[in-house]
Amino acid sequence: MNKTVEAFKNMFLDLVSMGKGLVYGFVMIGLLILIGGALLYGILFLRNLMF
């Protein structure tokens, strides 16, 4: 019985950590897109002002 409880506990903890990793990955990709877009917009805007 103890082994079964431990197995379910480990599976649950693995699922929780996989979910955290998925959310973290989406947040990091979103930040990368946001920062890249802001840099591109800023560079193009400054280039448009100068020339």
Number of C-alpha atoms within 10 A of each C-alpha: 6 7 8 9 10 11 12 12 12 12 12 12 12 12 12 12 12 12 12 12 12 12 12 12 12 12 12 12 12 12 12 12 12 12 12 12 12 12 12 11 12 12 12 11 11 10 10 9 8 6 5
